């Protein structure tokens, strides 16, 4: 496979994962803070992929791999918080502090980062993001190593 095809595949992987996150949100699974953290590196990887496809710079594939690795690592951290393996941010975990008028209907709902809202085959959305993002990392690295 050529480097260009691999960059296209890696970019498509981040498009699919980011699109899946928005689909779950549309289906009624609002994101927590850590879920949102996982979206930004995918957006960066997509932008890097579009630029790399436009100018053909192999070095950009390494940046794409770094972006995908970033979201994978945040996904691992988030999955660990969900499983109570380690503590997460105090603002979105079991001891989260809610500010504002709790009786107001205008107050946005706080989505807790340490609560699994959906899982499949024992992995939460964060766990799936981590696993699938690591595959995308591998594709980016393969693209970067092609001549």
Order of alpha helices (4+ residues) and beta strands (2+ residues): alpha-alpha-alpha-beta-beta-alpha
